[in-house]
Amino acid sequence: MNLKTLLYVITTAMVVGCAHVPGETLTSGGLQRDVKARVLSLATANKPACKASVVNTEVVELHGDGKVAVERWSVERCGERINYRINLPPTRGGEKFTVTAEP
């Protein structure tokens, strides 16, 4: 990782440190809300009686330009922890992100 990329990641992490979800997500405020809504919707889809909450986020992979490519968001639901993989494509032209449950 070059110095410019490292500085970008550190600066972004510091700015996002006060984010609405725990952990180290590098998603911006608006995108973070969208990801959170989709993750919680998926988490409660087959167990609607259970309350779900995001308990951790972590950066898994970066694109070559230092922007986030993949994050893992962990959700607590009825005493069980579920991990979701958030894929963020390098271009923001179409789908902003995809979410898949990890096995």
FIMAR-774822 format. One record per atom (N, C-alpha, C, CB): residue number from 1; residue in one letter; chain; atom name; x, y, z. Coordinates in Angstrom, 3 decimals. Last residue first. Glycine has a CB too. Example, Ala and Ser with C-alpha at 12.3 -4.5 7.8 and 13.67 -1.06 7.14 Angstrom:
BEGIN
REC  resi  resn  chain  name        px        py        pz
REC     2     S      A     N    12.850    -2.250     7.080
REC     2     S      A    CA    13.670    -1.060     7.140
REC     2     S      A     C    12.900     0.030     7.870
REC     2     S      A    CB    14.084    -0.598     5.725
REC     1     A      A     N    13.190    -5.690     7.800
REC     1     A      A    CA    12.300    -4.500     7.800
REC     1     A      A     C    13.200    -3.300     7.800
REC     1     A      A    CB    11.308    -4.473     9.046
END
This chain:
BEGIN
REC  resi  resn  chain  name        px        py        pz
REC   103     P      A     N   -21.536   -17.786     4.902
REC   103     P      A    CA   -21.891   -19.075     5.519
REC   103     P      A     C   -21.337   -19.221     6.921
REC   103     P      A    CB   -21.390   -20.218     4.664
REC   102     E      A     N   -22.799   -14.465     4.757
REC   102     E      A    CA   -21.652   -15.385     4.747
REC   102     E      A     C   -22.071   -16.683     5.408
REC   102     E      A    CB   -20.411   -14.766     5.477
REC   101     A      A     N   -25.153   -12.944     2.632
REC   101     A      A    CA   -24.879   -13.570     3.931
REC   101     A      A     C   -23.682   -14.498     3.772
REC   101     A      A    CB   -26.130   -14.355     4.466
REC   100     T      A     N   -24.440   -10.065     0.714
REC   100     T      A    CA   -24.682   -11.499     0.765
REC   100     T      A     C   -24.345   -12.018     2.152
REC   100     T      A    CB   -23.857   -12.237    -0.311
REC    99     V      A     N   -25.141    -7.140    -1.034
REC    99     V      A    CA   -25.026    -7.746     0.291
REC    99     V      A     C   -25.323    -9.237     0.167
REC    99     V      A    CB   -25.995    -7.064     1.314
REC    98     T      A     N   -23.669    -4.612    -3.065
REC    98     T      A    CA   -24.442    -5.846    -2.943
REC    98     T      A     C   -24.165    -6.432    -1.555
REC    98     T      A    CB   -24.074    -6.874    -4.088
REC    97     F      A     N   -23.928    -1.169    -4.124
REC    97     F      A    CA   -23.368    -2.232    -3.304
REC    97     F      A     C   -24.241    -3.473    -3.423
REC    97     F      A    CB   -23.245    -1.785    -1.828
REC    96     K      A     N   -24.884     0.447    -6.176
REC    96     K      A    CA   -23.900     0.996    -5.240
REC    96     K      A     C   -23.202    -0.094    -4.442
REC    96     K      A    CB   -24.568     1.975    -4.291
REC    95     E      A     N   -25.358    -0.235    -9.529
REC    95     E      A    CA   -25.596    -0.713    -8.177
REC    95     E      A     C   -24.500    -0.192    -7.262
REC    95     E      A    CB   -25.658    -2.257    -8.136
REC    94     G      A     N   -23.883     2.215   -11.390
REC    94     G      A    CA   -25.077     1.397   -11.276
REC    94     G      A     C   -25.360     1.052    -9.833
REC    94     G      A    CB   -24.937     0.135   -12.096
REC    93     G      A     N   -21.687     3.978   -10.840
REC    93     G      A    CA   -22.669     4.254   -11.875
REC    93     G      A     C   -23.962     3.480   -11.717
REC    93     G      A    CB   -22.085     3.958   -13.200
REC    92     R      A     N   -19.474     3.911    -9.260
REC    92     R      A    CA   -20.742     4.153    -8.583
REC    92     R      A     C   -21.869     4.404    -9.592
REC    92     R      A    CB   -20.613     5.343    -7.627
REC    91     T      A     N   -16.907     1.517    -9.477
REC    91     T      A    CA   -17.665     2.609   -10.089
REC    91     T      A     C   -19.014     2.713    -9.405
REC    91     T      A    CB   -17.838     2.389   -11.618
REC    90     P      A     N   -15.995    -0.591    -7.890
REC    90     P      A    CA   -15.168     0.610    -8.025
REC    90     P      A     C   -15.908     1.783    -8.661
REC    90     P      A    CB   -13.946     0.293    -8.840
REC    89     P      A     N   -18.560    -1.949    -5.653
REC    89     P      A    CA   -17.825    -1.897    -6.918
REC    89     P      A     C   -17.045    -0.591    -7.049
REC    89     P      A    CB   -18.788    -2.055    -8.102
REC    88     L      A     N   -18.586    -3.455    -2.701
REC    88     L      A    CA   -18.719    -2.094    -3.214
REC    88     L      A     C   -17.900    -1.992    -4.493
REC    88     L      A    CB   -18.254    -1.032    -2.155
REC    87     N      A     N   -20.185    -5.876    -0.863
REC    87     N      A    CA   -19.305    -5.646    -2.006
REC    87     N      A     C   -19.611    -4.270    -2.587
REC    87     N      A    CB   -19.478    -6.762    -3.088
REC    86     I      A     N   -20.356    -7.116     2.250
REC    86     I      A    CA   -20.799    -5.950     1.492
REC    86     I      A     C   -19.772    -5.717     0.391
REC    86     I      A    CB   -20.961    -4.675     2.415
REC    85     R      A     N   -21.433    -9.951     3.841
REC    85     R      A    CA   -20.356    -9.422     3.002
REC    85     R      A     C   -20.944    -8.307     2.147
REC    85     R      A    CB   -19.708   -10.549     2.107
REC    84     Y      A     N   -22.439   -10.509     7.155
REC    84     Y      A    CA   -22.822   -10.169     5.792
REC    84     Y      A     C   -21.626    -9.554     5.084
REC    84     Y      A    CB   -24.034    -9.200     5.775
REC    83     N      A     N   -22.981   -12.817     9.780
REC    83     N      A    CA   -22.064   -11.936     9.059
REC    83     N      A     C   -22.547   -11.745     7.629
REC    83     N      A    CB   -20.630   -12.505     9.073
REC    82     I      A     N   -24.743   -13.075    12.783
REC    82     I      A    CA   -24.760   -13.336    11.351
REC    82     I      A     C   -23.830   -12.333    10.683
REC    82     I      A    CB   -26.210   -13.246    10.767
REC    81     R      A     N   -25.221   -14.558    15.899
REC    81     R      A    CA   -24.442   -13.583    15.126
REC    81     R      A     C   -24.416   -14.017    13.664
REC    81     R      A    CB   -22.987   -13.445    15.689
REC    80     E      A     N   -27.991   -14.778    18.095
REC    80     E      A    CA   -27.129   -15.394    17.082
REC    80     E      A     C   -26.446   -14.287    16.284
REC    80     E      A    CB   -27.948   -16.340    16.138
REC    79     G      A     N   -29.808   -13.582    19.788
REC    79     G      A    CA   -28.690   -14.300    20.377
REC    79     G      A     C   -27.769   -14.970    19.378
REC    79     G      A    CB   -29.201   -15.312    21.302
REC    78     C      A     N   -31.535   -12.312    17.910
REC    78     C      A    CA   -32.016   -13.369    18.817
REC    78     C      A     C   -30.866   -14.222    19.352
REC    78     C      A    CB   -33.033   -14.268    18.095
REC    77     R      A     N   -28.876   -11.167    16.182
REC    77     R      A    CA   -30.310   -11.381    16.046
REC    77     R      A     C   -30.712   -12.563    16.917
REC    77     R      A    CB   -30.706   -11.624    14.561
REC    76     E      A     N   -26.373    -8.992    15.265
REC    76     E      A    CA   -26.853    -9.839    16.371
REC    76     E      A     C   -28.368    -9.934    16.229
REC    76     E      A    CB   -26.437    -9.252    17.797
REC    75     V      A     N   -24.231    -8.830    12.482
REC    75     V      A    CA   -25.528    -8.500    13.064
REC    75     V      A     C   -25.837    -9.500    14.170
REC    75     V      A    CB   -26.649    -8.503    11.982
REC    74     S      A     N   -21.455    -7.407    10.869
REC    74     S      A    CA   -21.968    -8.457    11.752
REC    74     S      A     C   -23.226    -7.956    12.451
REC    74     S      A    CB   -20.895    -8.885    12.796
REC    73     W      A     N   -20.145    -6.893     7.712
REC    73     W      A    CA   -20.997    -6.321     8.752
REC    73     W      A     C   -21.578    -7.480     9.549
REC    73     W      A    CB   -22.134    -5.413     8.144
REC    72     R      A     N   -17.260    -6.443     5.959
REC    72     R      A    CA   -18.065    -7.459     6.638
REC    72     R      A     C   -18.829    -6.747     7.746
REC    72     R      A    CB   -17.172    -8.639     7.213
REC    71     E      A     N   -16.561    -5.031     2.718
REC    71     E      A    CA   -16.653    -4.937     4.172
REC    71     E      A     C   -17.458    -6.125     4.691
REC    71     E      A    CB   -17.306    -3.587     4.609
REC    70     V      A     N   -14.636    -4.306    -0.113
REC    70     V      A    CA   -15.443    -5.293     0.611
REC    70     V      A     C   -15.391    -4.987     2.103
REC    70     V      A    CB   -14.942    -6.743     0.329
REC    69     A      A     N   -13.511    -1.906    -1.001
REC    69     A      A    CA   -14.070    -2.845    -1.978
REC    69     A      A     C   -15.026    -3.820    -1.293
REC    69     A      A    CB   -12.942    -3.618    -2.697
REC    68     V      A     N   -12.782     1.497    -0.349
REC    68     V      A    CA   -13.221     0.199     0.158
REC    68     V      A     C   -13.878    -0.631    -0.948
REC    68     V      A    CB   -14.196     0.387     1.329
REC    67     K      A     N    -9.963     2.977    -1.981
REC    67     K      A    CA   -11.371     2.999    -1.582
REC    67     K      A     C   -11.800     1.583    -1.210
REC    67     K      A    CB   -12.272     3.572    -2.724
REC    66     G      A     N    -7.416     2.707    -2.963
REC    66     G      A    CA    -7.569     2.891    -1.525
REC    66     G      A     C    -9.009     2.962    -1.048
REC    66     G      A    CB    -6.871     4.121    -1.116
REC    65     D      A     N    -7.164     2.010    -5.564
REC    65     D      A    CA    -7.110     3.442    -5.266
REC    65     D      A     C    -7.319     3.744    -3.781
REC    65     D      A    CB    -8.154     4.174    -6.084
REC    64     G      A     N    -7.523    -0.742    -5.604
REC    64     G      A    CA    -6.178    -0.209    -5.822
REC    64     G      A     C    -6.046     1.263    -5.488
REC    64     G      A    CB    -5.775    -0.423    -7.238
REC    63     H      A     N    -9.855    -1.397    -2.917
REC    63     H      A    CA    -9.515    -1.297    -4.336
REC    63     H      A     C    -8.109    -0.705    -4.429
REC    63     H      A    CB   -10.567    -0.417    -5.127
REC    62     L      A     N    -9.551    -3.526    -0.022
REC    62     L      A    CA    -9.571    -2.199    -0.642
REC    62     L      A     C    -9.308    -2.332    -2.136
REC    62     L      A    CB    -8.521    -1.263     0.016
REC    61     E      A     N   -11.320    -5.650     2.264
REC    61     E      A    CA   -10.498    -5.478     1.068
REC    61     E      A     C   -10.655    -4.056     0.533
REC    61     E      A    CB   -10.883    -6.516    -0.019
REC    60     V      A     N   -12.550    -5.458     4.736
REC    60     V      A    CA   -11.933    -6.727     4.353
REC    60     V      A     C   -10.955    -6.535     3.200
REC    60     V      A    CB   -13.007    -7.747     3.965
REC    59     V      A     N   -13.370    -3.587     7.516
REC    59     V      A    CA   -12.902    -3.519     6.139
REC    59     V      A     C   -12.171    -4.815     5.844
REC    59     V      A    CB   -11.979    -2.274     5.900
REC    58     E      A     N   -16.200    -4.257     9.564
REC    58     E      A    CA   -14.761    -4.294     9.336
REC    58     E      A     C   -14.458    -4.241     7.851
REC    58     E      A    CB   -14.148    -5.549     9.958
REC    57     T      A     N   -18.482    -3.767    12.231
REC    57     T      A    CA   -18.169    -3.640    10.809
REC    57     T      A     C   -16.661    -3.701    10.674
REC    57     T      A    CB   -18.746    -2.309    10.198
REC    56     N      A     N   -20.888    -4.972    14.599
REC    56     N      A    CA   -19.513    -4.726    14.178
REC    56     N      A     C   -19.457    -4.545    12.670
REC    56     N      A    CB   -18.591    -5.880    14.619
REC    55     V      A     N   -23.585    -5.073    15.114
REC    55     V      A    CA   -22.688    -5.097    16.268
REC    55     V      A     C   -21.224    -4.867    15.896
REC    55     V      A    CB   -22.821    -6.414    16.985
REC    54     V      A     N   -26.735    -4.050    14.210
REC    54     V      A    CA   -25.364    -4.166    13.725
REC    54     V      A     C   -24.446    -4.069    14.933
REC    54     V      A    CB   -25.028    -3.061    12.655
REC    53     S      A     N   -29.532    -5.972    15.299
REC    53     S      A    CA   -28.727    -4.751    15.354
REC    53     S      A     C   -27.323    -5.046    14.839
REC    53     S      A    CB   -28.673    -4.184    16.801
REC    52     A      A     N   -32.922    -7.086    15.381
REC    52     A      A    CA   -31.555    -7.222    14.883
REC    52     A      A     C   -30.834    -5.893    15.020
REC    52     A      A    CB   -31.543    -7.700    13.410
REC    51     K      A     N   -35.413    -8.885    17.032
REC    51     K      A    CA   -34.797    -7.577    16.807
REC    51     K      A     C   -33.357    -7.821    16.366
REC    51     K      A    CB   -34.857    -6.671    18.103
REC    50     C      A     N   -37.658   -11.282    15.746
REC    50     C      A    CA   -36.374   -10.988    16.384
REC    50     C      A     C   -35.899    -9.590    16.032
REC    50     C      A    CB   -35.323   -12.016    15.972
REC    49     A      A     N   -39.836   -11.635    14.176
REC    49     A      A    CA   -40.086   -11.376    15.599
REC    49     A      A     C   -38.803   -11.001    16.344
REC    49     A      A    CB   -40.724   -12.604    16.252
REC    48     P      A     N   -38.917   -12.339    11.627
REC    48     P      A    CA   -39.369   -10.966    11.868
REC    48     P      A     C   -39.628   -10.634    13.339
REC    48     P      A    CB   -40.615   -10.718    11.089
REC    47     K      A     N   -36.961   -14.168    10.290
REC    47     K      A    CA   -37.264   -14.149    11.723
REC    47     K      A     C   -37.742   -12.759    12.111
REC    47     K      A    CB   -36.019   -14.560    12.566
REC    46     N      A     N   -36.421   -13.738     7.655
REC    46     N      A    CA   -36.979   -15.054     8.015
REC    46     N      A     C   -37.258   -15.196     9.506
REC    46     N      A    CB   -36.031   -16.152     7.580
REC    45     A      A     N   -35.653   -10.952     7.782
REC    45     A      A    CA   -36.597   -11.472     6.778
REC    45     A      A     C   -37.225   -12.803     7.184
REC    45     A      A    CB   -35.892   -11.638     5.446
REC    44     T      A     N   -33.702    -9.859     9.353
REC    44     T      A    CA   -35.005   -10.111     9.974
REC    44     T      A     C   -36.024   -10.739     9.023
REC    44     T      A    CB   -35.561    -8.823    10.512
REC    43     A      A     N   -31.514    -9.623     7.670
REC    43     A      A    CA   -31.366   -10.338     8.945
REC    43     A      A     C   -32.709   -10.695     9.570
REC    43     A      A    CB   -30.562    -9.499     9.922
REC    42     L      A     N   -32.437    -8.009     5.598
REC    42     L      A    CA   -32.095    -9.414     5.330
REC    42     L      A     C   -32.045   -10.227     6.619
REC    42     L      A    CB   -30.746    -9.508     4.601
REC    41     S      A     N   -32.711    -5.629     7.066
REC    41     S      A    CA   -33.867    -6.213     6.377
REC    41     S      A     C   -33.619    -7.692     6.084
REC    41     S      A    CB   -34.162    -5.448     5.063
REC    40     L      A     N   -30.101    -5.143     7.836
REC    40     L      A    CA   -31.098    -5.442     8.864
REC    40     L      A     C   -32.364    -6.052     8.262
REC    40     L      A    CB   -31.451    -4.174     9.641
REC    39     V      A     N   -28.977    -4.673     5.271
REC    39     V      A    CA   -28.462    -5.746     6.128
REC    39     V      A     C   -29.505    -6.127     7.181
REC    39     V      A    CB   -27.138    -5.311     6.813
REC    38     R      A     N   -30.437    -2.420     4.396
REC    38     R      A    CA   -30.515    -3.689     3.663
REC    38     R      A     C   -30.062    -4.856     4.522
REC    38     R      A    CB   -29.671    -3.623     2.395
REC    37     A      A     N   -29.749    -0.490     6.365
REC    37     A      A    CA   -31.151    -0.848     6.134
REC    37     A      A     C   -31.270    -2.194     5.420
REC    37     A      A    CB   -31.851     0.244     5.314
REC    36     K      A     N   -26.952    -0.379     6.027
REC    36     K      A    CA   -27.532    -0.805     7.304
REC    36     K      A     C   -28.981    -1.257     7.117
REC    36     K      A    CB   -27.460     0.338     8.338
REC    35     V      A     N   -26.793     0.648     3.419
REC    35     V      A    CA   -26.243    -0.681     3.721
REC    35     V      A     C   -26.879    -1.219     5.002
REC    35     V      A    CB   -24.689    -0.623     3.865
REC    34     D      A     N   -27.977     3.175     3.837
REC    34     D      A    CA   -28.546     2.228     2.877
REC    34     D      A     C   -28.084     0.800     3.155
REC    34     D      A    CB   -28.167     2.628     1.451
REC    33     R      A     N   -26.234     4.334     5.716
REC    33     R      A    CA   -27.651     4.146     6.057
REC    33     R      A     C   -28.300     3.114     5.142
REC    33     R      A    CB   -28.410     5.481     5.963
REC    32     Q      A     N   -23.893     4.371     4.158
REC    32     Q      A    CA   -23.935     3.597     5.399
REC    32     Q      A     C   -25.378     3.328     5.827
REC    32     Q      A    CB   -23.181     4.336     6.517
REC    31     L      A     N   -24.546     6.211     2.222
REC    31     L      A    CA   -24.360     4.817     1.826
REC    31     L      A     C   -24.435     3.910     3.053
REC    31     L      A    CB   -23.008     4.630     1.097
REC    30     G      A     N   -24.622     8.513     3.871
REC    30     G      A    CA   -25.788     8.075     3.107
REC    30     G      A     C   -25.696     6.623     2.702
REC    30     G      A    CB   -25.957     8.928     1.880
REC    29     G      A     N   -21.911     8.498     5.066
REC    29     G      A    CA   -23.158     8.535     5.832
REC    29     G      A     C   -24.371     8.013     5.090
REC    29     G      A    CB   -23.428     9.918     6.264
REC    28     S      A     N   -19.686     6.098     3.441
REC    28     S      A    CA   -20.126     7.451     3.792
REC    28     S      A     C   -21.478     7.384     4.491
REC    28     S      A    CB   -20.210     8.354     2.530
REC    27     T      A     N   -17.747     3.359     4.690
REC    27     T      A    CA   -18.847     3.871     3.884
REC    27     T      A     C   -19.241     5.263     4.373
REC    27     T      A    CB   -20.057     2.911     3.938
REC    26     L      A     N   -15.897     2.129     6.184
REC    26     L      A    CA   -15.428     3.301     5.457
REC    26     L      A     C   -16.530     3.857     4.554
REC    26     L      A    CB   -14.185     2.951     4.627
REC    25     T      A     N   -16.177     0.672     9.435
REC    25     T      A    CA   -16.710     0.905     8.101
REC    25     T      A     C   -16.141     2.174     7.483
REC    25     T      A    CB   -18.224     0.985     8.148
REC    24     E      A     N   -15.209    -0.426    11.874
REC    24     E      A    CA   -14.342     0.383    11.027
REC    24     E      A     C   -14.875     0.613     9.620
REC    24     E      A    CB   -13.012    -0.256    10.939
REC    23     G      A     N   -17.464    -0.299    14.699
REC    23     G      A    CA   -16.427    -0.916    13.882
REC    23     G      A     C   -15.733     0.081    12.984
REC    23     G      A    CB   -17.010    -2.017    13.051
REC    22     P      A     N   -21.022     0.414    14.774
REC    22     P      A    CA   -19.724     0.140    15.391
REC    22     P      A     C   -18.727    -0.451    14.397
REC    22     P      A    CB   -19.897    -0.806    16.567
REC    21     V      A     N   -22.661     3.132    13.113
REC    21     V      A    CA   -22.530     1.702    13.354
REC    21     V      A     C   -21.147     1.446    13.950
REC    21     V      A    CB   -22.742     0.879    12.036
REC    20     H      A     N   -22.453     5.814    12.763
REC    20     H      A    CA   -23.658     5.327    13.408
REC    20     H      A     C   -23.646     3.820    13.648
REC    20     H      A    CB   -24.847     5.691    12.582
REC    19     A      A     N   -19.104     7.043    13.452
REC    19     A      A    CA   -20.200     6.564    12.608
REC    19     A      A     C   -21.354     6.022    13.435
REC    19     A      A    CB   -19.703     5.489    11.658
REC    18     C      A     N   -16.761     8.165    14.249
REC    18     C      A    CA   -17.973     8.541    14.978
REC    18     C      A     C   -19.221     8.071    14.240
REC    18     C      A    CB   -18.024    10.059    15.186
REC    17     G      A     N   -14.922     7.335    12.368
REC    17     G      A    CA   -14.849     6.791    13.716
REC    17     G      A     C   -16.084     7.092    14.553
REC    17     G      A    CB   -13.640     7.326    14.408
REC    16     V      A     N   -14.790     8.574    10.002
REC    16     V      A    CA   -15.906     7.653    10.179
REC    16     V      A     C   -15.924     7.070    11.584
REC    16     V      A    CB   -15.835     6.533     9.152
REC    15     V      A     N   -12.447     9.999    10.332
REC    15     V      A    CA   -13.700    10.721    10.099
REC    15     V      A     C   -14.893     9.832    10.391
REC    15     V      A    CB   -13.769    11.236     8.658
REC    14     M      A     N   -10.620     7.900    10.609
REC    14     M      A    CA   -10.779     8.871    11.688
REC    14     M      A     C   -12.095     9.630    11.552
REC    14     M      A    CB    -9.605     9.852    11.700
REC    13     A      A     N   -10.885     6.614     8.148
REC    13     A      A    CA   -11.208     5.891     9.374
REC    13     A      A     C   -11.418     6.846    10.543
REC    13     A      A    CB   -10.103     4.894     9.707
REC    12     T      A     N    -9.933     8.622     6.454
REC    12     T      A    CA   -11.319     8.178     6.357
REC    12     T      A     C   -11.740     7.458     7.626
REC    12     T      A    CB   -11.509     7.267     5.143
REC    11     T      A     N    -7.244     8.717     7.291
REC    11     T      A    CA    -8.100     9.897     7.394
REC    11     T      A     C    -9.571     9.501     7.370
REC    11     T      A    CB    -7.799    10.883     6.256
REC    10     I      A     N    -6.422     6.078     6.653
REC    10     I      A    CA    -6.345     6.566     8.033
REC    10     I      A     C    -7.272     7.762     8.226
REC    10     I      A    CB    -4.894     6.951     8.394
REC     9     V      A     N    -6.865     6.029     3.863
REC     9     V      A    CA    -7.530     5.062     4.739
REC     9     V      A     C    -7.544     5.560     6.178
REC     9     V      A    CB    -6.834     3.692     4.660
REC     8     Y      A     N    -5.144     8.109     3.013
REC     8     Y      A    CA    -6.578     8.152     2.717
REC     8     Y      A     C    -7.339     7.240     3.679
REC     8     Y      A    CB    -6.848     7.735     1.249
REC     7     L      A     N    -2.661     7.121     3.839
REC     7     L      A    CA    -3.172     8.360     4.420
REC     7     L      A     C    -4.675     8.499     4.192
REC     7     L      A    CB    -2.439     9.566     3.831
REC     6     L      A     N    -2.502     4.869     2.139
REC     6     L      A    CA    -2.503     4.703     3.587
REC     6     L      A     C    -3.060     5.949     4.280
REC     6     L      A    CB    -1.083     4.404     4.089
REC     5     T      A     N    -2.407     6.119    -0.362
REC     5     T      A    CA    -3.517     5.220    -0.025
REC     5     T      A     C    -3.628     5.056     1.479
REC     5     T      A    CB    -3.332     3.848    -0.696
REC     4     K      A     N     0.045     7.490    -0.108
REC     4     K      A    CA    -1.199     8.225    -0.392
REC     4     K      A     C    -2.422     7.389    -0.007
REC     4     K      A    CB    -1.271     8.614    -1.892
REC     3     L      A     N     1.887     5.378     0.267
REC     3     L      A    CA     1.656     6.368     1.324
REC     3     L      A     C     0.348     7.121     1.126
REC     3     L      A    CB     2.811     7.356     1.378
REC     2     N      A     N     0.644     2.164    -0.925
REC     2     N      A    CA     1.494     3.359    -0.980
REC     2     N      A     C     1.070     4.373     0.078
REC     2     N      A    CB     1.435     4.001    -2.380
REC     1     M      A     N     0.863    -1.163     0.000
REC     1     M      A    CA     0.000     0.000     0.000
REC     1     M      A     C     0.914     1.231     0.000
REC     1     M      A    CB    -0.984    -0.005     1.238
END
